Amino acid sequence: MNDVRTTGTFKVPAQKLWGRLWIFVRPHRGKLVGVVVLNAVAAVADVFSFTLLIPFLNALFNKPDIIPQGFIGNLLNASIGMLLVPSDQMASLRNVILVVLVAVAVKNVLIWLSGQIGVQLQEYVVRDLRDRVYAHLLRLPLPWFTRNKVGQIISRVLNDTNNAKAVVTELITRSMWSTAQVVATVVMMFVVSWQLSLAALVVAPLTIGALQPVLRKLRKGYRRLGNDQGEITSLVQEVVSGVRLIKSYGAEPREEARFVTRNAAFARGYVRIGRLSLLSGPVTETLGTFTAVAILWFGAHLVLVDKSLDSSELIVFLIWVMRLLQPLKQLSQVQPAAQQSLASAERLFEILDSPAETALDRGTVTAPQFQHTVAFEDVTFAYDEGAEALRTVSFTARKGEIIALVGASGAGKSTLVDLIPRFVEPTRGRITLDGVDLRDIKLDALRALTGIVSQDTVLFNDSVRANVAFGRPSASQAQLDAAATAANALGFIHALPKGWETNLGERGTRLSGGQRQRLAIARALLSDPPILILDEATSALDAESERLVQEAIDRLLEGRTVFVIAHRLSTIQHANRILVLDHGRVTEEGTHDELLTRGGAYARLHALQFDRRSEASMSDDEATVALLAVE
């Protein structure tokens, strides 16, 4: 287990992975001890039941001494000596058989109990691992999610945690029993004949040495398969989410071909892995059989020539050797099976090793008060080195003001508002709240001051009540009703089959677009944040829905400092200030009337939306920018 795998730019030793997985086993070590003890006692009972064949065979062969001399004889005398009747061989045989049956029954009861505890152990370990990964996932910064596909994330949370279970299954439940069998059997083999035992144990180092190259390839292959499975999951997620678009363009054959290609590659990978994995059993069994034949020849020499071994002891020894092959075979398969778990563990620990927002948060202010201004001071932000989304942006938003952001797609509007709740942080410059750098305010305290209403409304597969009270779970019914009334939502909520308790389905698909947006506004009203980020939510609605949503928005804006990403210029004419962004820079700033008077980019955008006759006077580049801004 000294192989390593490369994860990103770091090498992860297998021993370290085992150690980190042990952290999740440790809280359940009581169950682990129970499995070990039960398996050990069961193995002793198993070996003892075959040791009883020695007096059975001696009695069957009509030997004068049913029990041999030495340690084995003393053990048998102490355990079943009173049951053996030298003068009555049939009675002795009957008694030995009864003891064998009792020993086998005890062994199987103990194995069953061990299996029950082992199942609990493995499931609780996987439960804890999945809980830890999911909890950490929720606390990762927003850019992490933009760098990783949804399907890959789902695959890691569900598939990789389940694959990691094989470590516990193989090492705790199955390999513990196999190890106990091997240890107990080897001890008795050495008691009977140390010469034969040494010959028999040659198979162990041969097996381990022969399997090492296979193990290294298996781990690499299983990690690659985990990534391939994540790609398939991502593809299915994309297709299910975009099935309307696929059908509208008749793209079913193309999407089917994409899936078939990736699925075929995934299947080929599993075939290669299966070919390698299946080598361990035949290699172990072949080497074991050669060893058994050699022992048979050597043992016959000890019985017939040296007279140092009794024939009944040789027979029992050979039975032990053959019985040893199965647990050795199982132990040889533990490592190949564990490679898949280790590959999955690497992918899981990549998530757990990604720094959470709380780990990166250096804020100390726990109860900030917004009294005066939010100020951007020469703020620059780059997602990647050299690719700046914002460049030296400076402006001040006073309490109660509405700041509208206008610009072409990719101008930096969304990036700017993401900086306010610290979804991302400035590369250079700073943002202050009443003079305090936002980075000095603890994340949870800062985000308690901000609310977001997006055009892409997010609703969960839960009740109306749970969705509206998402940011304030302790809200009373009166508070919920007041927020819903202000959002023009209470009427349709009461009309739903179960009112507030109606389940909305996945992403709220049982509601119309206008209804979903009004619920989102009700959620923001209930949270009552002093700073609001609004991605204009009326651009894709019919006239009546737009009127109801706009009325709700107007109530939502009252008394708050609002940053509006504007798609329809008609909705921001009363904004206190309008910022026009172009390639990450603020190129114009002023009120609606001031910007129209200047006759710059904002005036041309306004003319495009409200006076189509002005399009003829615009250059191709200006028209393109304007059209992108309207989208």
C-alpha positions as CSV (number, residue, x, y, z in Angstrom):
1,M,0.0,0.0,0.0
2,N,2.9,2.4,-0.7
3,D,1.6,3.5,-4.0
4,V,0.5,7.1,-4.5
5,R,-1.9,8.9,-6.7
6,T,-1.6,12.4,-8.1
7,T,-4.5,14.7,-7.1
8,G,-4.1,18.0,-8.9
9,T,-0.4,18.9,-8.1
10,F,-0.3,16.9,-4.9
11,K,0.6,13.3,-4.3
12,V,-1.7,11.5,-1.9
13,P,0.0,8.5,-0.1
14,A,-2.4,5.5,0.3
15,Q,-1.5,5.3,4.0
16,K,-2.7,8.9,4.4
17,L,-6.0,8.0,2.8
18,W,-6.4,5.0,5.1
19,G,-5.7,7.2,8.0
20,R,-8.2,9.9,7.0
21,L,-10.9,7.3,6.4
22,W,-10.1,5.9,9.9
23,I,-11.3,9.2,11.3
24,F,-14.8,8.3,10.3
25,V,-14.5,4.7,11.7
26,R,-13.1,5.9,15.1
27,P,-16.5,7.1,16.5
28,H,-17.8,3.6,16.0
29,R,-14.8,1.7,17.3
30,G,-17.0,-0.1,19.9
31,K,-18.7,-1.9,17.0
32,L,-15.3,-2.5,15.4
33,V,-14.0,-4.2,18.6
34,G,-17.2,-6.3,18.6
35,V,-16.6,-7.5,15.1
36,V,-12.9,-8.3,15.8
37,V,-13.7,-10.3,19.0
38,L,-16.6,-12.2,17.4
39,N,-14.6,-13.1,14.4
40,A,-11.6,-14.2,16.5
41,V,-13.8,-16.5,18.6
42,A,-15.6,-17.9,15.5
43,A,-12.2,-18.6,13.9
44,V,-11.0,-20.5,17.0
45,A,-14.3,-22.5,17.0
46,D,-13.8,-23.2,13.2
47,V,-10.2,-24.5,13.7
48,F,-11.1,-26.5,16.8
49,S,-13.9,-28.3,14.9
50,F,-11.3,-29.6,12.3
51,T,-8.8,-30.4,15.1
52,L,-11.4,-32.9,16.4
53,L,-10.9,-34.9,13.2
54,I,-7.6,-36.2,14.6
55,P,-9.2,-38.4,17.3
56,F,-12.1,-39.2,14.9
57,L,-9.6,-40.5,12.3
58,N,-7.6,-42.4,14.9
59,A,-10.7,-44.1,16.2
60,L,-11.8,-44.8,12.6
61,F,-8.4,-46.3,11.8
62,N,-8.6,-48.4,15.0
63,K,-5.4,-46.9,16.5
64,P,-4.7,-47.7,20.1
65,D,-4.1,-44.1,21.0
66,I,-7.1,-42.0,20.0
67,I,-5.5,-38.8,21.3
68,P,-1.9,-38.1,20.1
69,Q,0.9,-36.9,22.3
70,G,2.0,-33.3,22.6
71,F,0.2,-29.9,22.7
72,I,-2.6,-31.1,20.4
73,G,-3.2,-34.1,22.6
74,N,-3.2,-32.0,25.8
75,L,-5.8,-29.6,24.2
76,L,-8.0,-32.5,23.1
77,N,-7.7,-34.2,26.5
78,A,-8.7,-31.0,28.3
79,S,-11.7,-30.3,26.0
80,I,-13.2,-33.7,25.0
81,G,-11.1,-36.3,26.9
82,M,-14.0,-37.3,29.1
83,L,-16.2,-38.0,26.0
84,L,-13.8,-40.5,24.4
85,V,-14.2,-44.2,25.3
86,P,-11.2,-46.2,24.1
87,S,-13.1,-49.5,24.5
88,D,-16.1,-48.2,22.5
89,Q,-14.9,-46.7,19.3
90,M,-18.4,-46.0,17.9
91,A,-19.4,-44.1,21.1
92,S,-16.2,-42.1,20.8
93,L,-17.0,-41.3,17.1
94,R,-20.5,-40.3,18.0
95,N,-19.3,-38.0,20.8
96,V,-16.7,-36.3,18.6
97,I,-19.3,-35.7,15.8
98,L,-21.7,-34.1,18.4
99,V,-18.9,-31.8,19.6
100,V,-18.1,-30.9,15.9
101,L,-21.7,-30.0,15.3
102,V,-21.8,-27.8,18.4
103,A,-18.5,-26.0,17.4
104,V,-19.8,-25.4,13.8
105,A,-23.1,-24.1,15.2
106,V,-21.3,-21.7,17.6
107,K,-19.0,-20.5,14.8
108,N,-21.9,-19.7,12.5
109,V,-23.9,-17.9,15.1
110,L,-20.9,-15.7,15.9
111,I,-20.3,-15.0,12.2
112,W,-23.9,-13.9,11.9
113,L,-23.7,-11.6,14.8
114,S,-20.4,-10.2,13.5
115,G,-22.1,-9.6,10.1
116,Q,-25.0,-7.7,11.7
117,I,-22.6,-5.4,13.6
118,G,-20.4,-5.0,10.5
119,V,-23.4,-3.9,8.4
120,Q,-24.2,-1.2,11.0
121,L,-20.6,-0.2,11.1
122,Q,-20.2,0.3,7.4
123,E,-23.5,2.2,7.0
124,Y,-22.9,4.5,9.9
125,V,-19.4,5.3,8.6
126,V,-20.8,6.1,5.1
127,R,-23.6,8.2,6.7
128,D,-21.0,10.2,8.6
129,L,-18.8,10.6,5.6
130,R,-21.6,11.8,3.4
131,D,-22.9,14.2,6.1
132,R,-19.4,15.7,6.3
133,V,-18.9,16.1,2.6
134,Y,-22.4,17.6,2.2
135,A,-21.9,20.0,5.1
136,H,-18.6,21.1,3.7
137,L,-20.0,21.5,0.2
138,L,-22.6,24.0,1.4
139,R,-19.8,26.1,2.9
140,L,-17.5,26.3,-0.2
141,P,-17.2,29.6,-1.9
142,L,-19.3,30.4,-5.0
143,P,-16.3,30.3,-7.4
144,W,-15.8,26.6,-6.5
145,F,-19.2,25.8,-7.9
146,T,-18.5,27.7,-11.1
147,R,-15.4,25.6,-11.7
148,N,-17.1,22.2,-11.1
149,K,-19.9,20.6,-13.1
150,V,-23.1,19.8,-11.3
151,G,-23.0,16.2,-12.4
152,Q,-19.5,15.8,-11.0
153,I,-20.6,17.2,-7.7
154,I,-23.6,14.9,-7.4
155,S,-21.5,11.9,-8.4
156,R,-19.1,12.7,-5.6
157,V,-21.7,13.2,-2.9
158,L,-23.7,10.1,-3.8
159,N,-21.5,7.6,-5.7
160,D,-18.1,8.2,-4.2
161,T,-19.4,8.1,-0.7
162,N,-21.1,4.8,-1.4
163,N,-18.0,3.4,-3.1
164,A,-15.9,4.3,0.0
165,K,-18.1,1.9,1.9
166,A,-16.2,-1.0,0.3
167,V,-13.2,-0.1,2.5
168,V,-15.3,-0.8,5.6
169,T,-17.1,-3.8,3.9
170,E,-13.8,-5.4,2.9
171,L,-11.6,-4.5,5.8
172,I,-14.0,-4.7,8.7
173,T,-16.6,-7.4,7.9
174,R,-15.0,-9.7,5.4
175,S,-11.3,-9.4,5.9
176,M,-11.6,-9.5,9.7
177,W,-13.1,-12.9,9.4
178,S,-10.6,-14.0,6.9
179,T,-7.7,-12.7,8.9
180,A,-9.0,-14.4,12.1
181,Q,-9.3,-17.7,10.1
182,V,-5.7,-17.4,8.8
183,V,-4.2,-16.5,12.2
184,A,-6.0,-19.3,14.1
185,T,-5.2,-21.9,11.3
186,V,-1.6,-20.9,11.0
187,V,-1.1,-21.2,14.8
188,M,-2.5,-24.7,14.8
189,M,-0.5,-25.6,11.7
190,F,2.8,-24.6,13.5
191,V,1.7,-26.7,16.5
192,V,1.3,-29.8,14.3
193,S,4.5,-29.2,12.1
194,W,6.6,-26.2,11.8
195,Q,8.4,-27.6,8.7
196,L,5.2,-28.0,6.8
197,S,3.9,-24.6,8.0
198,L,6.9,-22.8,6.7
199,A,6.5,-24.5,3.3
200,A,2.8,-23.5,3.3
201,L,3.4,-19.9,4.1
202,V,5.6,-19.4,1.0
203,V,2.4,-18.5,-0.9
204,A,1.8,-15.3,1.1
205,P,4.8,-13.2,-0.1
206,L,4.5,-14.7,-3.6
207,T,0.9,-13.6,-3.8
208,I,1.5,-10.1,-2.4
209,G,4.5,-9.5,-4.8
210,A,2.5,-10.8,-7.8
211,L,-0.4,-8.5,-7.2
212,Q,1.4,-5.2,-6.5
213,P,1.5,-4.0,-10.2
214,V,-2.2,-4.9,-10.6
215,L,-3.1,-2.9,-7.5
216,R,-1.4,0.3,-8.8
217,K,-3.2,0.1,-12.1
218,L,-6.5,-0.6,-10.4
219,R,-6.4,2.5,-8.3
220,K,-5.6,4.7,-11.3
221,G,-8.3,3.1,-13.3
222,Y,-11.0,3.5,-10.6
223,R,-10.2,7.2,-10.2
224,R,-10.6,7.6,-14.0
225,L,-13.9,5.8,-13.9
226,G,-15.1,8.0,-11.1
227,N,-14.5,11.1,-13.3
228,D,-16.1,9.4,-16.3
229,Q,-19.2,8.6,-14.2
230,G,-19.3,12.2,-13.1
231,E,-19.3,13.3,-16.7
232,I,-22.2,11.0,-17.5
233,T,-24.2,12.3,-14.5
234,S,-23.5,15.9,-15.7
235,L,-24.7,15.1,-19.2
236,V,-27.9,13.5,-17.9
237,Q,-28.5,16.5,-15.6
238,E,-28.0,18.9,-18.6
239,V,-30.3,17.0,-20.8
240,V,-33.1,16.7,-18.2
241,S,-32.8,20.4,-17.5
242,G,-32.8,21.4,-21.1
243,V,-35.2,18.8,-22.5
244,R,-37.7,21.5,-23.8
245,L,-34.9,23.1,-25.8
246,I,-33.7,19.7,-27.2
247,K,-37.2,18.8,-28.3
248,S,-37.8,22.2,-29.9
249,Y,-34.7,21.8,-32.1
250,G,-35.2,18.1,-32.8
251,A,-31.8,17.5,-31.2
252,E,-32.7,14.1,-29.7
253,P,-30.4,12.1,-32.1
254,R,-27.5,14.4,-31.4
255,E,-27.9,14.2,-27.6
256,E,-28.4,10.4,-27.8
257,A,-25.1,10.1,-29.7
258,R,-23.3,12.2,-27.0
259,F,-24.6,9.9,-24.3
260,V,-23.8,6.7,-26.2
261,T,-20.2,7.9,-26.8
262,R,-19.6,8.7,-23.2
263,N,-21.4,5.6,-21.9
264,A,-19.4,3.4,-24.3
265,A,-16.1,4.9,-23.0
266,F,-17.3,4.3,-19.4
267,A,-18.2,0.7,-20.2
268,R,-14.8,0.1,-21.8
269,G,-13.1,1.5,-18.7
270,Y,-15.0,-0.9,-16.5
271,V,-14.1,-3.9,-18.7
272,R,-10.4,-3.0,-18.4
273,I,-10.8,-2.7,-14.6
274,G,-12.7,-5.9,-14.4
275,R,-10.0,-7.7,-16.4
276,L,-7.3,-6.6,-13.9
277,S,-9.5,-7.1,-10.8
278,L,-10.3,-10.7,-11.7
279,L,-6.6,-11.6,-11.9
280,S,-6.2,-11.6,-8.1
281,G,-8.4,-14.7,-7.4
282,P,-6.8,-17.0,-10.1
283,V,-3.3,-16.0,-9.1
284,T,-3.9,-16.7,-5.5
285,E,-5.6,-20.0,-6.1
286,T,-3.0,-21.2,-8.5
287,L,-0.1,-20.4,-6.2
288,G,-2.1,-22.0,-3.3
289,T,-2.7,-25.2,-5.2
290,F,1.0,-25.6,-6.1
291,T,1.8,-25.0,-2.4
292,A,-0.8,-27.7,-1.3
293,V,0.7,-30.2,-3.7
294,A,4.2,-29.5,-2.4
295,I,3.0,-29.9,1.2
296,L,1.3,-33.2,0.3
297,W,4.6,-34.6,-1.1
298,F,6.7,-33.2,1.9
299,G,4.1,-34.4,4.4
300,A,4.1,-37.9,3.0
301,H,7.9,-38.0,3.5
302,L,7.5,-37.0,7.2
303,V,4.9,-39.7,7.7
304,L,6.4,-42.6,5.8
305,V,10.1,-41.9,6.0
306,D,10.9,-39.7,9.0
307,K,8.0,-41.1,11.1
308,S,7.8,-37.6,12.7
309,L,4.2,-37.0,11.8
310,D,1.1,-39.0,12.3
311,S,-1.1,-39.8,9.3
312,S,-4.2,-38.3,10.9
313,E,-2.3,-35.1,11.7
314,L,-1.2,-34.9,8.0
315,I,-4.7,-35.3,6.8
316,V,-6.0,-32.6,9.2
317,F,-3.0,-30.4,8.2
318,L,-3.9,-30.7,4.5
319,I,-7.5,-29.8,5.3
320,W,-6.3,-26.7,7.1
321,V,-4.1,-25.8,4.1
322,M,-7.1,-26.2,1.7
323,R,-9.3,-24.3,4.1
324,L,-6.6,-21.6,4.2
325,L,-6.9,-21.0,0.5
326,Q,-10.4,-19.4,0.7
327,P,-9.6,-16.7,3.3
328,L,-6.2,-16.0,1.6
329,K,-8.1,-15.6,-1.7
330,Q,-10.5,-13.2,0.0
331,L,-7.7,-11.3,1.6
332,S,-6.0,-11.0,-1.8
333,Q,-9.2,-9.5,-3.2
334,V,-9.4,-6.9,-0.5
335,Q,-6.7,-4.7,-2.0
336,P,-8.1,-4.7,-5.5
337,A,-11.6,-3.9,-4.1
338,A,-10.1,-1.3,-1.9
339,Q,-8.5,0.6,-4.8
340,Q,-12.0,1.7,-6.0
341,S,-12.6,3.0,-2.5
342,L,-9.3,4.8,-2.3
343,A,-9.9,6.4,-5.7
344,S,-13.4,7.6,-4.5
345,A,-11.8,8.7,-1.2
346,E,-9.4,10.9,-3.1
347,R,-12.2,12.6,-5.0
348,L,-14.1,13.1,-1.7
349,F,-11.1,14.5,0.1
350,E,-10.5,16.9,-2.8
351,I,-13.9,18.5,-1.7
352,L,-13.1,18.3,2.0
353,D,-9.6,19.8,1.4
354,S,-11.1,22.8,-0.5
355,P,-11.1,25.7,1.9
356,A,-14.6,26.7,3.1
357,E,-15.7,30.3,3.2
358,T,-15.6,30.2,7.0
359,A,-11.9,29.1,6.8
360,L,-11.1,32.0,4.5
361,D,-13.2,34.6,6.4
362,R,-11.0,36.9,8.4
363,G,-13.9,39.2,9.5
364,T,-14.2,40.1,13.1
365,V,-17.2,42.5,13.1
366,T,-20.2,40.4,14.2
367,A,-23.0,43.0,14.4
368,P,-22.5,45.6,11.7
369,Q,-25.0,48.5,11.3
370,F,-25.8,50.0,8.0
371,Q,-26.5,53.7,8.6
372,H,-25.0,55.7,5.8
373,T,-23.1,54.3,2.7
374,V,-21.8,51.4,0.7
375,A,-18.7,52.6,-1.1
376,F,-16.6,50.9,-3.9
377,E,-13.1,52.3,-3.8
378,D,-11.0,51.5,-7.0
379,V,-12.4,47.9,-7.0
380,T,-10.8,45.5,-9.5
381,F,-11.8,41.8,-9.8
382,A,-10.4,39.0,-12.0
383,Y,-11.7,35.5,-12.1
384,D,-8.5,34.3,-13.7
385,E,-5.1,35.9,-14.0
386,G,-5.2,38.6,-16.5
387,A,-9.0,38.4,-17.2
388,E,-10.4,41.3,-15.3
389,A,-14.2,41.4,-14.9
390,L,-14.1,44.8,-13.2
391,R,-11.6,47.5,-13.4
392,T,-11.0,50.3,-10.9
393,V,-14.7,50.8,-10.1
394,S,-15.5,53.6,-7.7
395,F,-18.9,54.9,-6.5
396,T,-20.9,55.4,-3.3
397,A,-24.4,54.2,-2.6
398,R,-26.2,56.1,0.2
399,K,-28.7,54.5,2.4
400,G,-32.1,54.4,0.7
401,E,-30.8,55.0,-2.8
402,I,-31.6,52.9,-5.8
403,I,-28.5,52.2,-7.9
404,A,-29.2,50.8,-11.4
405,L,-26.5,48.9,-13.4
406,V,-26.8,48.9,-17.2
407,G,-24.5,47.4,-19.7
408,A,-23.9,44.7,-22.3
409,S,-23.8,41.0,-21.4
410,G,-20.4,40.4,-19.8
411,A,-19.9,44.1,-18.8
412,G,-19.5,43.1,-15.1
413,K,-23.0,43.8,-13.7
414,S,-23.4,40.4,-12.0
415,T,-19.8,40.4,-10.8
416,L,-20.3,43.8,-9.2
417,V,-23.3,42.8,-7.1
418,D,-21.7,39.4,-6.2
419,L,-19.0,41.5,-4.4
420,I,-21.5,43.0,-2.0
421,P,-22.4,39.8,-0.1
422,R,-18.8,38.6,-0.6
423,F,-19.7,35.7,-2.9
424,V,-16.4,36.8,-4.5
425,E,-13.8,39.3,-3.1
426,P,-12.0,42.2,-4.8
427,T,-8.6,41.4,-6.4
428,R,-7.6,45.0,-5.7
429,G,-9.3,47.9,-3.9
430,R,-12.0,47.6,-1.3
431,I,-15.7,47.9,-0.6
432,T,-16.8,49.5,2.7
433,L,-20.0,49.6,4.7
434,D,-20.1,52.8,6.7
435,G,-16.3,53.0,6.3
436,V,-15.7,49.4,7.4
437,D,-14.1,47.1,4.9
438,L,-16.5,44.3,4.0
439,R,-13.7,41.8,4.5
440,D,-13.6,42.8,8.2
441,I,-17.2,41.8,8.7
442,K,-18.0,38.2,9.4
443,L,-19.8,36.5,6.4
444,D,-22.9,35.5,8.2
445,A,-23.4,39.0,9.7
446,L,-22.8,40.7,6.3
447,R,-25.2,38.4,4.5
448,A,-27.9,39.0,7.1
449,L,-27.9,42.6,5.8
450,T,-28.4,41.6,2.2
451,G,-31.2,40.1,0.2
452,I,-31.3,38.9,-3.4
453,V,-34.3,38.6,-5.8
454,S,-33.2,37.1,-9.1
455,Q,-34.8,36.8,-12.5
456,D,-34.0,33.1,-12.3
457,T,-36.2,32.4,-9.3
458,V,-35.0,29.6,-7.0
459,L,-37.7,27.6,-5.2
460,F,-37.2,24.3,-3.5
461,N,-39.2,21.1,-3.6
462,D,-41.0,21.9,-0.4
463,S,-44.1,23.7,0.9
464,V,-45.0,27.3,0.1
465,R,-44.5,28.1,3.8
466,A,-41.0,26.6,3.8
467,N,-40.0,28.5,0.6
468,V,-41.3,31.9,1.8
469,A,-39.9,31.5,5.3
470,F,-36.5,30.2,4.0
471,G,-34.5,33.1,5.4
472,R,-36.7,33.4,8.5
473,P,-37.9,30.0,9.6
474,S,-39.4,31.3,12.9
475,A,-41.8,33.7,11.2
476,S,-45.3,33.7,12.5
477,Q,-48.4,33.1,10.3
478,A,-49.3,36.8,10.5
479,Q,-45.8,37.8,9.3
480,L,-46.0,35.3,6.4
481,D,-49.5,36.6,5.4
482,A,-48.2,40.2,5.5
483,A,-45.2,39.5,3.3
484,A,-47.4,37.5,0.9
485,T,-49.9,40.4,0.8
486,A,-47.3,42.9,0.0
487,A,-45.9,40.7,-2.7
488,N,-49.4,40.3,-4.3
489,A,-49.1,36.5,-3.6
490,L,-51.6,35.8,-0.8
491,G,-54.5,35.4,-3.2
492,F,-53.0,32.6,-5.3
493,I,-51.5,30.9,-2.2
494,H,-54.9,30.5,-0.7
495,A,-56.2,29.2,-4.0
496,L,-53.6,26.3,-4.0
497,P,-54.9,22.9,-3.0
498,K,-53.3,22.9,0.4
499,G,-52.7,26.7,0.7
500,W,-49.4,27.4,2.6
501,E,-48.7,23.7,2.9
502,T,-48.9,23.0,-0.9
503,N,-45.7,21.3,-2.2
504,L,-44.3,23.4,-5.1
505,G,-42.4,20.5,-6.8
506,E,-38.9,20.7,-8.2
507,R,-37.9,24.4,-8.8
508,G,-41.5,25.4,-8.2
509,T,-42.6,24.2,-11.7
510,R,-46.2,23.9,-10.5
511,L,-46.4,27.7,-10.5
512,S,-46.4,30.3,-13.3
513,G,-43.4,32.5,-13.8
514,G,-45.1,35.5,-12.2
515,Q,-46.2,33.4,-9.2
516,R,-42.7,32.1,-8.6
517,Q,-41.3,35.6,-8.7
518,R,-43.9,37.0,-6.3
519,L,-43.0,34.2,-3.8
520,A,-39.4,35.2,-4.1
521,I,-40.3,38.8,-3.4
522,A,-42.4,37.7,-0.4
523,R,-39.3,35.8,0.9
524,A,-37.2,38.9,0.6
525,L,-39.9,41.1,2.3
526,L,-40.1,38.6,5.2
527,S,-36.3,38.7,5.7
528,D,-36.4,42.5,5.6
529,P,-32.8,43.2,4.5
530,P,-31.6,46.8,4.5
531,I,-29.5,46.1,1.3
532,L,-31.3,44.5,-1.7
533,I,-29.8,43.1,-4.9
534,L,-32.4,42.9,-7.6
535,D,-31.9,41.2,-11.0
536,E,-35.0,42.7,-12.6
537,A,-37.7,40.1,-12.5
538,T,-40.3,41.3,-15.0
539,S,-38.6,40.8,-18.4
540,A,-40.3,37.6,-19.3
541,L,-43.8,38.0,-18.0
542,D,-47.2,38.8,-19.6
543,A,-48.7,42.3,-19.0
544,E,-50.8,41.3,-16.0
545,S,-48.1,39.3,-14.2
546,E,-45.6,42.1,-14.9
547,R,-48.0,44.6,-13.3
548,L,-48.5,42.5,-10.1
549,V,-44.8,41.7,-9.8
550,Q,-43.8,45.4,-10.4
551,E,-46.2,46.5,-7.7
552,A,-44.6,44.0,-5.3
553,I,-41.2,45.2,-6.3
554,D,-42.1,48.8,-5.6
555,R,-43.2,47.8,-2.1
556,L,-40.0,45.8,-1.7
557,L,-37.8,48.8,-2.6
558,E,-39.3,51.1,0.0
559,G,-36.7,52.2,2.6
560,R,-33.9,50.0,1.2
561,T,-30.6,50.5,-0.5
562,V,-31.1,48.7,-3.8
563,F,-28.7,47.6,-6.5
564,V,-30.7,46.8,-9.7
565,I,-29.4,44.9,-12.7
566,A,-31.5,46.6,-15.4
567,H,-32.8,44.8,-18.4
568,R,-35.7,47.1,-19.2
569,L,-34.7,50.7,-19.0
570,S,-38.3,51.7,-18.4
571,T,-38.1,50.2,-14.9
572,I,-35.1,52.2,-13.7
573,Q,-36.1,55.8,-14.8
574,H,-36.7,56.7,-11.2
575,A,-33.4,55.3,-9.9
576,N,-31.3,57.7,-7.9
577,R,-28.3,56.8,-10.0
578,I,-27.6,54.8,-13.1
579,L,-24.1,53.2,-13.7
580,V,-23.3,52.2,-17.3
581,L,-20.7,49.5,-17.4
582,D,-18.6,48.5,-20.4
583,H,-15.9,45.8,-20.2
584,G,-15.7,46.1,-16.4
585,R,-15.5,49.9,-16.3
586,V,-18.1,52.5,-15.3
587,T,-18.3,54.7,-18.4
588,E,-21.3,56.8,-17.4
589,E,-23.0,57.7,-14.2
590,G,-26.0,59.9,-13.4
591,T,-29.8,60.0,-13.3
592,H,-32.0,59.0,-16.1
593,D,-32.5,62.6,-17.3
594,E,-28.9,63.5,-16.9
595,L,-27.7,60.5,-19.0
596,L,-30.3,61.2,-21.7
597,T,-29.1,64.8,-21.9
598,R,-25.5,63.7,-22.4
599,G,-26.4,61.7,-25.5
600,G,-23.9,58.9,-24.7
601,A,-24.2,55.1,-24.5
602,Y,-27.2,55.2,-22.2
603,A,-29.1,57.6,-24.5
604,R,-28.4,55.3,-27.4
605,L,-29.6,52.2,-25.5
606,H,-32.7,54.1,-24.4
607,A,-33.4,55.1,-28.0
608,L,-33.0,51.5,-29.2
609,Q,-35.7,50.4,-26.7
610,F,-38.1,53.3,-27.0
611,D,-37.6,54.7,-30.5
612,R,-36.8,52.1,-33.1
613,R,-36.4,54.8,-35.7
614,S,-33.1,55.8,-34.0
615,E,-31.5,52.5,-35.0
616,A,-30.6,53.8,-38.4
617,S,-28.3,56.4,-36.8
618,M,-26.3,53.8,-34.8
619,S,-23.2,52.1,-36.0
620,D,-23.1,48.3,-36.2
621,D,-20.9,48.0,-33.0
622,E,-23.2,50.4,-31.1
623,A,-26.3,48.4,-32.1
624,T,-24.6,45.1,-31.1
625,V,-23.8,46.5,-27.7
626,A,-27.3,47.8,-27.2
627,L,-28.9,44.6,-28.2
628,L,-26.7,42.6,-25.8
629,A,-27.7,45.0,-23.0
630,V,-31.4,44.4,-23.7
631,E,-31.0,40.6,-23.5
